[in-house]
Amino acid sequence: MRGKVIRNAGSNWRPYRFPPRCSSPLPDDGDPASMQRAMADGFQQGIEKGYQDGLQQGREAGHREGFDKGRQEGLRQGREEGRQQGRQIFEEASRPLERISEQLREFLAGYELRRRQELLELVQKVAKQVIRVELTLNPAQLLTLAEEALAAMPAEGNDVQILLNPEECARIRDLVPERAAAWRLVPDERLALGECRVVTAQAEADIGCQQRLDSCMETLASHLLPSEA
């Protein structure tokens, strides 16, 4: 359709062209029912195509999301399984080392116990030698111990006997006769050197060196040796 310019009162008029009503071919017969069916078919095809496109896109998105989640879960499970397997391998490999460590601790504990026992034995031997030398040089010390014991005992009158080894009894009488005469010294072959007993009518006290040494060694052992359960 073409138009011509009409000039009127100095105004220019231009022709207007209407756009085409439908881009798709229409039925040649021009039947409205056919046109309606064609439009309905096109609408249904559009819905179906949109559904299929959306379904495909949803599947692809679901696959990607499932793959990502599966990958993350697989990594987590893999790390956990690897950690457990590593711990199990470490524990199996460390068992021999634990046994060796336990054996080493037992050995060191036994060595320390033997060392302390040997130390106690050495102290006891040295103490005995010192006591023996001291009593050899000054056997009258036994009388001093006897006098201290009698001072701590209840008064028993004059019936007091001091039992000594015969050798030490003779040496005391020779070295300090005045002190020996003040007491009733009785030789007793059952007593070893350094042993002494004070006997009264009602009591008896062991003031020998061995008894004192044993008491000291017992106290020392309680500090050096572990107590038995």
BELQUI-V988218 format. One record per residue. N is the residue number from 1. RES is the residue in one small letter. SS is DSSP state (2 for helix, 1 for strand, 0 for the rest). OMEGA is omega in whole degrees, 0 to 359 (* if undefined). Layout:
BEGIN
N/RES/SS/OMEGA
N/RES/SS/OMEGA
END
This chain:
BEGIN
1/m/0/181
2/r/0/178
3/g/0/180
4/k/0/183
5/v/0/178
6/i/0/179
7/r/1/181
8/n/1/176
9/a/0/177
10/g/0/180
11/s/1/179
12/n/1/178
13/w/0/180
14/r/0/180
15/p/0/179
16/y/0/179
17/r/0/179
18/f/0/177
19/p/0/179
20/p/0/184
21/r/0/183
22/c/0/179
23/s/0/181
24/s/0/180
25/p/0/178
26/l/0/178
27/p/0/183
28/d/0/185
29/d/0/179
30/g/0/180
31/d/0/180
32/p/2/179
33/a/2/178
34/s/2/178
35/m/2/179
36/q/2/178
37/r/2/180
38/a/2/178
39/m/2/179
40/a/2/178
41/d/2/178
42/g/2/178
43/f/2/179
44/q/2/177
45/q/2/178
46/g/2/177
47/i/2/182
48/e/2/179
49/k/2/178
50/g/2/178
51/y/2/181
52/q/2/178
53/d/2/179
54/g/2/179
55/l/2/180
56/q/2/179
57/q/2/178
58/g/2/178
59/r/2/180
60/e/2/178
61/a/2/178
62/g/2/178
63/h/2/180
64/r/2/180
65/e/2/178
66/g/2/179
67/f/2/180
68/d/2/179
69/k/2/179
70/g/2/179
71/r/2/180
72/q/2/179
73/e/2/177
74/g/2/178
75/l/2/180
76/r/2/179
77/q/2/179
78/g/2/178
79/r/2/180
80/e/2/178
81/e/2/178
82/g/2/179
83/r/2/179
84/q/2/178
85/q/2/178
86/g/2/179
87/r/2/180
88/q/2/179
89/i/2/179
90/f/2/180
91/e/2/179
92/e/2/181
93/a/2/183
94/s/2/181
95/r/2/177
96/p/2/178
97/l/2/178
98/e/2/178
99/r/2/179
100/i/2/179
101/s/2/179
102/e/2/178
103/q/2/178
104/l/2/178
105/r/2/178
106/e/2/179
107/f/2/180
108/l/2/179
109/a/2/178
110/g/2/178
111/y/2/180
112/e/2/179
113/l/2/179
114/r/2/180
115/r/2/180
116/r/2/177
117/q/2/177
118/e/2/177
119/l/2/178
120/l/2/179
121/e/2/179
122/l/2/179
123/v/2/181
124/q/2/179
125/k/2/180
126/v/2/180
127/a/2/179
128/k/2/180
129/q/2/179
130/v/2/180
131/i/2/180
132/r/2/179
133/v/2/182
134/e/2/179
135/l/2/177
136/t/2/180
137/l/2/184
138/n/0/180
139/p/0/181
140/a/0/177
141/q/2/177
142/l/2/177
143/l/2/177
144/t/2/177
145/l/2/179
146/a/2/179
147/e/2/178
148/e/2/179
149/a/2/179
150/l/2/179
151/a/2/180
152/a/2/181
153/m/0/176
154/p/0/180
155/a/0/183
156/e/0/181
157/g/0/184
158/n/0/183
159/d/0/183
160/v/0/177
161/q/1/176
162/i/1/183
163/l/1/182
164/l/1/170
165/n/0/184
166/p/2/181
167/e/2/180
168/e/2/178
169/c/2/179
170/a/2/181
171/r/2/179
172/i/2/179
173/r/2/180
174/d/2/186
175/l/2/181
176/v/0/184
177/p/2/182
178/e/2/178
179/r/2/179
180/a/2/181
181/a/2/181
182/a/0/182
183/w/0/177
184/r/0/180
185/l/1/184
186/v/1/176
187/p/1/180
188/d/0/183
189/e/0/180
190/r/0/182
191/l/0/177
192/a/0/178
193/l/0/181
194/g/0/180
195/e/0/183
196/c/1/178
197/r/1/176
198/v/1/185
199/v/1/174
200/t/0/182
201/a/0/185
202/q/0/184
203/a/0/177
204/e/1/181
205/a/1/176
206/d/1/181
207/i/0/181
208/g/0/182
209/c/2/182
210/q/2/179
211/q/2/178
212/r/2/179
213/l/2/178
214/d/2/179
215/s/2/178
216/c/2/180
217/m/2/177
218/e/2/177
219/t/2/180
220/l/2/180
221/a/2/179
222/s/2/178
223/h/2/185
224/l/2/184
225/l/0/179
226/p/0/179
227/s/0/180
228/e/0/180
229/a/0/*
END
